[in-house]
Amino acid sequence: MQPQQSFWLRSRKAIYEIIEVGRGDHYHSRLFDGFLVALILANVAAFCAETVPEIDLAYGPWLANFERLSVSIFTVEYLLRVWTSVEVPFLARMSPLRARWVYMTRPLQIVDLLAVLPFYLGTIAGLDLRVLRAFRLLRLLKLTRYSPAVHTLARVLWNERRALTGASLLLLIVLLIASSGMYFIEGAVQPDKLGSVPLAAYWAMTTLTTVGYGDVAPLTALGKLWAMATMVCGLCVLALPVAIVSTGFAQEVGRRDFVVTWAMMSRVPIFADLDASQVTEVLPLMHALHVPPNVELISPGSPGTAMYFIASGHVRQYTETGVCDRRTGDYFGVVAFLDGSPNTSRAVSVTRCRLLKLYREDFQRLEAMSPAIGRQIRSTAERRRAEREASAGSQPMQRSLEREPED
């Protein structure tokens, strides 16, 4: 029984490494991700092809069989992700049932479920497949799992939610003023089109967005003047959310190269004691970097404004005490980071690395959210500082001992 249980545990961990952790780092992981991306795109193409009567008539059975095969693969993928979710360190302390439930309620897992659920509803419940067919486009959302840009855009929308809410409120105010003004100006002239504020709101929205379908147009001189003012206001109001999103996106892309995921943080043992809610709060503080071999990450004399956590890879650090090899799960640059002093060491990537970068201004927020992590980082800094001072103190003594025979 024990060997069989060990086999299943090893299998679960190996599958978890392929589908969640090793993304882009291992051959099997790249093969798995590439196959799923190709299958998603093929499903979208098949959906579009089915809407062409000639193609549907000639290849309908083939497309139906491809749909069944795709649903089977997506179902197996979903079940494997749920099965291996107990390997996520942030869920490991929960019971297996609760850990899997928390994992299943994450947005990406909900998308995975919705990608296959309509097929089973149509087959088992006997619902109209033509109505459910449109839900197959949800499979396109599965691509967000493999697109850092989409994650970055979602992060920008969340970070700028207050500014976007203010811009939306301003648009609502302008919409109400424009529709009310047109109702009072032309409500009596065109009662069927502008005889109420809700009816006039349709005209106001098409005018504010400068779409102007032309099915509703002012007839009086005052109405045309009001329409001109509405168009100008629309240009100004709608430019606000565009500017907010574009500026936030540019800043986000400029300060991070890749999105930080649960899988990346799970490779660092110091974060293993965090629960799911704490991880969600810590994620925005981290800045992910993918670096090739032989890249200098820290140079002597550079300001210690950030420290690095190694999600995967091998970094060699040249310090005053010698050469230190930092591998997956370790972190470096912590002494100068906490002291606010220049770095005295040099760190170079030995292999391809995935790193999490934490800036000093974000460290205080991390300490507030998880004091245990803050204490562990500070204790590591104290230990490494003591080692550096001990080494610096022993060097003069060593030199004096070496000179004694000459005296």
C-alpha positions as CSV (number, residue, x, y, z in Angstrom):
1,M,0.0,0.0,0.0
2,Q,2.8,2.4,0.9
3,P,4.6,2.0,-2.5
4,Q,1.4,2.5,-4.3
5,Q,0.6,5.7,-2.3
6,S,4.1,6.9,-2.9
7,F,3.7,6.3,-6.6
8,W,0.5,8.5,-6.7
9,L,2.2,11.2,-4.6
10,R,5.2,11.3,-7.0
11,S,2.9,11.3,-10.0
12,R,0.8,14.2,-8.6
13,K,3.9,16.3,-7.8
14,A,5.4,15.5,-11.3
15,I,2.1,16.6,-13.0
16,Y,1.9,19.7,-10.9
17,E,5.5,20.6,-11.9
18,I,4.6,20.3,-15.6
19,I,1.2,22.0,-15.7
20,E,1.7,24.7,-13.1
21,V,5.3,25.3,-11.9
22,G,7.7,24.5,-14.8
23,R,6.0,26.7,-17.3
24,G,8.7,27.7,-19.9
25,D,11.5,26.0,-18.0
26,H,11.2,22.4,-18.9
27,Y,10.7,20.6,-22.2
28,H,7.5,18.7,-21.1
29,S,6.0,21.9,-19.7
30,R,6.7,23.8,-22.9
31,L,5.2,20.9,-24.9
32,F,2.1,20.8,-22.7
33,D,1.5,24.6,-22.9
34,G,2.1,24.7,-26.6
35,F,-0.3,21.8,-27.3
36,L,-3.1,23.5,-25.2
37,V,-2.6,26.8,-26.9
38,A,-2.8,25.2,-30.4
39,L,-5.9,23.3,-29.3
40,I,-7.6,26.4,-28.1
41,L,-6.9,28.2,-31.3
42,A,-8.1,25.2,-33.3
43,N,-11.3,25.2,-31.3
44,V,-11.9,28.9,-32.1
45,A,-11.3,28.2,-35.8
46,A,-13.7,25.2,-35.8
47,F,-16.4,27.4,-34.2
48,C,-16.0,30.0,-36.9
49,A,-16.0,27.3,-39.6
50,E,-19.3,25.8,-38.3
51,T,-21.1,29.1,-38.9
52,V,-20.4,28.7,-42.7
53,P,-23.3,26.6,-44.1
54,E,-21.1,25.0,-46.8
55,I,-18.4,24.0,-44.4
56,D,-20.9,22.7,-41.8
57,L,-22.7,20.7,-44.4
58,A,-19.5,19.1,-45.8
59,Y,-17.5,18.6,-42.6
60,G,-20.1,18.7,-39.9
61,P,-19.4,15.2,-38.5
62,W,-15.7,15.8,-38.5
63,L,-16.1,19.1,-36.6
64,A,-18.5,17.4,-34.1
65,N,-15.9,14.6,-33.4
66,F,-13.2,17.3,-33.0
67,E,-15.4,19.0,-30.5
68,R,-15.9,15.8,-28.5
69,L,-12.1,15.2,-28.5
70,S,-11.4,18.7,-27.4
71,V,-13.9,18.6,-24.6
72,S,-12.3,15.3,-23.4
73,I,-8.8,16.9,-23.4
74,F,-10.0,20.1,-21.6
75,T,-11.9,18.0,-19.0
76,V,-8.8,15.9,-18.3
77,E,-6.7,19.1,-18.0
78,Y,-9.3,20.6,-15.6
79,L,-9.4,17.5,-13.4
80,L,-5.6,17.3,-13.3
81,R,-5.3,20.9,-12.2
82,V,-7.8,20.3,-9.4
83,W,-6.2,17.0,-8.4
84,T,-2.7,18.5,-8.2
85,S,-3.9,21.8,-6.5
86,V,-3.0,20.3,-3.0
87,E,0.6,20.6,-4.1
88,V,0.3,24.4,-4.0
89,P,2.2,25.4,-0.7
90,F,-0.4,28.1,0.1
91,L,-3.1,25.5,0.1
92,A,-1.2,22.6,1.6
93,R,-2.2,23.4,5.2
94,M,-5.9,23.0,4.3
95,S,-7.7,19.8,4.1
96,P,-7.6,18.3,0.5
97,L,-11.3,19.0,0.0
98,R,-11.1,22.7,1.1
99,A,-7.8,23.2,-0.8
100,R,-9.4,22.0,-4.0
101,W,-12.5,24.1,-3.5
102,V,-10.4,27.3,-2.9
103,Y,-8.5,26.4,-6.1
104,M,-11.6,25.8,-8.1
105,T,-13.1,29.2,-7.2
106,R,-10.1,31.1,-8.7
107,P,-11.0,33.0,-11.9
108,L,-8.8,30.9,-14.2
109,Q,-10.4,27.7,-12.9
110,I,-13.9,29.0,-13.4
111,V,-13.0,29.8,-17.0
112,D,-11.7,26.3,-17.4
113,L,-14.9,24.9,-16.1
114,L,-17.1,27.1,-18.3
115,A,-15.1,26.0,-21.3
116,V,-16.4,22.4,-21.0
117,L,-19.6,22.8,-19.0
118,P,-21.9,23.8,-21.9
119,F,-21.1,20.6,-23.8
120,Y,-22.2,18.4,-20.9
121,L,-25.3,20.5,-20.3
122,G,-26.3,20.1,-23.9
123,T,-25.6,16.4,-23.9
124,I,-26.9,15.4,-20.5
125,A,-29.7,17.9,-19.9
126,G,-30.8,18.0,-23.6
127,L,-30.5,21.7,-24.0
128,D,-30.3,23.4,-27.4
129,L,-26.7,23.0,-28.5
130,R,-27.1,25.9,-30.9
131,V,-27.6,28.2,-28.0
132,L,-24.7,26.8,-26.0
133,R,-22.4,26.8,-29.0
134,A,-21.5,30.5,-28.4
135,F,-20.2,29.6,-25.0
136,R,-17.3,27.7,-26.7
137,L,-15.8,31.0,-27.3
138,L,-15.0,31.1,-23.6
139,R,-12.2,28.7,-24.4
140,L,-10.4,31.7,-25.9
141,L,-10.2,33.1,-22.3
142,K,-8.0,30.1,-21.4
143,L,-5.2,31.8,-23.4
144,T,-5.0,34.3,-20.6
145,R,-3.2,31.7,-18.6
146,Y,-0.3,31.9,-21.0
147,S,-0.3,35.6,-21.7
148,P,1.6,37.8,-19.3
149,A,0.2,40.9,-21.1
150,V,-3.4,40.0,-20.2
151,H,-2.4,39.5,-16.6
152,T,-0.7,42.9,-16.7
153,L,-3.8,44.5,-18.2
154,A,-6.0,43.0,-15.5
155,R,-3.6,44.3,-12.8
156,V,-3.7,47.8,-14.3
157,L,-7.5,47.8,-14.4
158,W,-7.6,46.7,-10.7
159,N,-4.9,49.2,-9.7
160,E,-6.7,52.0,-11.5
161,R,-10.2,51.0,-10.4
162,R,-10.8,54.2,-8.4
163,A,-9.7,56.5,-11.2
164,L,-11.8,54.5,-13.7
165,T,-14.8,54.6,-11.4
166,G,-14.4,58.4,-11.2
167,A,-14.2,58.6,-15.0
168,S,-17.3,56.4,-15.4
169,L,-19.2,58.6,-12.9
170,L,-18.2,61.7,-14.9
171,L,-19.4,60.0,-18.1
172,L,-22.7,59.2,-16.5
173,I,-23.1,62.8,-15.4
174,V,-22.4,64.2,-18.8
175,L,-24.7,61.6,-20.4
176,L,-27.5,62.7,-18.1
177,I,-27.0,66.4,-18.8
178,A,-26.8,65.8,-22.5
179,S,-29.9,63.7,-22.7
180,S,-31.9,66.0,-20.4
181,G,-30.9,69.0,-22.5
182,M,-31.9,67.4,-25.7
183,Y,-35.2,66.3,-24.2
184,F,-36.1,69.9,-23.2
185,I,-34.9,71.3,-26.6
186,E,-36.3,68.7,-29.0
187,G,-38.7,66.6,-27.0
188,A,-41.8,68.3,-28.4
189,V,-40.4,68.3,-32.0
190,Q,-39.5,64.6,-32.0
191,P,-41.6,62.9,-29.3
192,D,-41.1,59.4,-30.8
193,K,-37.3,59.7,-30.6
194,L,-36.5,62.3,-27.9
195,G,-39.8,62.4,-26.0
196,S,-38.2,61.3,-22.7
197,V,-34.8,61.4,-21.0
198,P,-34.3,57.6,-21.5
199,L,-35.0,57.9,-25.2
200,A,-32.7,60.9,-25.4
201,A,-30.0,59.0,-23.6
202,Y,-29.6,56.7,-26.6
203,W,-28.9,59.8,-28.8
204,A,-26.6,61.2,-26.1
205,M,-24.5,58.0,-25.9
206,T,-24.0,57.7,-29.7
207,T,-23.1,61.4,-29.8
208,L,-20.7,61.3,-26.8
209,T,-18.9,58.3,-28.3
210,T,-18.8,60.2,-31.7
211,V,-20.4,57.1,-33.4
212,G,-23.4,59.0,-34.6
213,Y,-25.6,56.4,-36.3
214,G,-27.8,59.2,-37.8
215,D,-31.1,57.5,-36.9
216,V,-31.7,60.3,-34.4
217,A,-30.6,63.8,-35.3
218,P,-31.6,67.3,-34.0
219,L,-33.8,69.4,-36.2
220,T,-33.7,72.8,-34.6
221,A,-30.8,75.2,-34.6
222,L,-30.6,75.1,-30.8
223,G,-30.6,71.3,-30.9
224,K,-27.8,71.2,-33.4
225,L,-25.8,73.6,-31.2
226,W,-26.4,71.4,-28.2
227,A,-25.3,68.4,-30.2
228,M,-22.0,70.1,-31.1
229,A,-21.3,70.8,-27.4
230,T,-22.1,67.2,-26.6
231,M,-19.6,66.0,-29.1
232,V,-16.8,68.1,-27.7
233,C,-17.7,67.0,-24.2
234,G,-17.6,63.4,-25.4
235,L,-14.1,63.7,-26.8
236,C,-12.9,65.1,-23.4
237,V,-14.7,62.6,-21.2
238,L,-13.9,59.5,-23.1
239,A,-10.2,60.4,-23.4
240,L,-9.9,60.1,-19.6
241,P,-10.3,56.2,-19.2
242,V,-8.1,55.7,-22.3
243,A,-5.4,57.8,-20.8
244,I,-5.7,56.2,-17.4
245,V,-5.4,52.6,-18.8
246,S,-2.6,53.4,-21.3
247,T,-0.5,55.2,-18.7
248,G,-1.0,52.5,-16.1
249,F,-0.2,49.8,-18.7
250,A,3.0,51.6,-19.7
251,Q,4.1,51.9,-16.1
252,E,3.3,48.3,-15.3
253,V,5.1,47.0,-18.4
254,G,8.1,49.3,-17.6
255,R,8.5,48.0,-14.1
256,R,7.9,44.3,-14.6
257,D,8.7,41.9,-17.5
258,F,6.5,39.0,-16.6
259,V,3.5,38.4,-14.4
260,V,4.0,37.0,-10.9
261,T,2.0,33.8,-10.4
262,W,1.2,31.5,-7.5
263,A,3.4,28.9,-9.1
264,M,6.4,31.3,-9.1
265,M,6.0,32.2,-5.4
266,S,5.5,28.6,-4.4
267,R,9.1,27.9,-5.4
268,V,10.3,30.2,-2.6
269,P,10.0,28.4,0.8
270,I,9.8,31.7,2.7
271,F,6.4,32.2,1.3
272,A,5.1,28.7,1.9
273,D,3.4,29.7,5.2
274,L,1.2,32.3,3.6
275,D,-2.5,31.5,3.0
276,A,-4.4,32.2,-0.2
277,S,-5.6,35.6,0.9
278,Q,-2.1,36.7,1.9
279,V,-0.7,35.5,-1.3
280,T,-3.2,37.6,-3.2
281,E,-2.0,40.7,-1.3
282,V,1.7,39.9,-1.7
283,L,1.6,39.2,-5.4
284,P,1.4,42.9,-6.5
285,L,4.5,43.7,-4.5
286,M,6.7,41.3,-6.4
287,H,8.3,42.1,-9.8
288,A,9.2,39.1,-11.9
289,L,12.3,38.8,-14.0
290,H,13.3,36.2,-16.5
291,V,17.1,36.4,-17.1
292,P,19.4,34.4,-19.2
293,P,22.8,33.0,-18.0
294,N,25.8,35.3,-17.3
295,V,23.7,38.4,-16.5
296,E,25.0,40.6,-13.7
297,L,22.1,41.2,-11.3
298,I,24.0,43.1,-8.6
299,S,27.3,45.0,-9.0
300,P,29.6,46.3,-6.3
301,G,28.8,49.9,-5.3
302,S,25.2,49.8,-6.8
303,P,22.5,51.1,-4.5
304,G,20.7,48.4,-2.4
305,T,17.2,49.4,-3.4
306,A,15.9,45.8,-4.0
307,M,16.4,42.2,-3.0
308,Y,15.8,39.1,-5.1
309,F,14.1,35.8,-4.5
310,I,15.0,32.8,-6.8
311,A,11.9,31.1,-8.1
312,S,14.1,28.9,-10.3
313,G,17.7,28.8,-11.4
314,H,21.2,29.3,-10.0
315,V,22.8,32.6,-9.1
316,R,26.4,32.9,-7.9
317,Q,27.2,35.7,-5.5
318,Y,30.8,36.9,-5.0
319,T,31.1,38.4,-1.5
320,E,33.9,39.5,0.8
321,T,33.7,36.1,2.5
322,G,34.0,34.1,-0.7
323,V,31.7,32.7,-3.4
324,C,28.1,31.7,-2.5
325,D,25.8,29.7,-4.7
326,R,22.2,30.7,-4.4
327,R,19.6,28.3,-5.8
328,T,15.9,27.9,-6.1
329,G,14.1,29.1,-2.9
330,D,17.0,31.3,-1.7
331,Y,17.3,35.1,-1.8
332,F,20.2,37.6,-2.0
333,G,20.9,41.3,-1.8
334,V,19.2,41.4,1.6
335,V,22.0,43.1,3.6
336,A,22.4,46.3,1.5
337,F,18.6,46.2,1.0
338,L,17.8,46.6,4.7
339,D,20.8,48.8,5.5
340,G,20.2,51.2,2.7
341,S,23.9,51.0,1.9
342,P,25.6,50.2,-1.5
343,N,26.1,46.6,-2.4
344,T,29.5,45.1,-1.6
345,S,28.9,41.9,-3.5
346,R,28.4,40.9,-7.1
347,A,25.6,38.5,-8.2
348,V,25.6,36.8,-11.6
349,S,23.1,34.4,-13.0
350,V,24.7,31.0,-13.7
351,T,21.7,29.5,-15.5
352,R,18.4,30.8,-16.9
353,C,16.6,32.2,-13.8
354,R,13.2,33.3,-12.8
355,L,13.5,35.9,-10.1
356,L,11.1,37.8,-7.8
357,K,12.3,41.4,-7.1
358,L,11.1,43.2,-4.0
359,Y,11.8,47.0,-3.7
360,R,12.5,48.6,-0.4
361,E,9.3,50.7,-0.4
362,D,7.2,47.5,-0.8
363,F,9.0,45.7,2.0
364,Q,7.2,47.6,4.7
365,R,3.9,46.6,3.3
366,L,5.1,43.0,3.1
367,E,6.1,43.2,6.8
368,A,2.7,44.5,7.8
369,M,0.9,41.7,5.9
370,S,3.2,39.0,7.1
371,P,5.5,39.9,10.1
372,A,6.9,36.3,10.1
373,I,8.4,36.8,6.7
374,G,9.8,40.2,7.7
375,R,11.5,38.7,10.8
376,Q,13.0,35.9,8.7
377,I,14.4,38.3,6.1
378,R,15.8,40.5,8.8
379,S,17.3,37.6,10.7
380,T,19.0,36.4,7.5
381,A,20.4,39.9,6.9
382,E,21.8,40.0,10.5
383,R,23.4,36.6,10.1
384,R,25.0,37.5,6.7
385,R,26.1,40.9,8.1
386,A,27.8,39.2,11.0
387,E,29.5,36.8,8.7
388,R,30.8,39.7,6.6
389,E,32.0,41.6,9.7
390,A,33.7,38.5,11.1
391,S,35.4,37.9,7.8
392,A,36.5,41.6,7.6
393,G,37.9,41.4,11.2
394,S,39.9,38.2,10.5
395,Q,41.6,39.5,7.5
396,P,44.0,42.0,9.3
397,M,44.9,39.3,11.8
398,Q,45.6,36.9,9.1
399,R,47.9,39.4,7.4
400,S,49.8,40.1,10.6
401,L,50.3,36.4,11.2
402,E,51.7,36.1,7.7
403,R,54.2,39.0,8.4
404,E,55.5,37.6,11.7
405,P,58.3,35.5,10.2
406,E,59.6,38.5,8.3
407,D,60.1,40.5,11.5
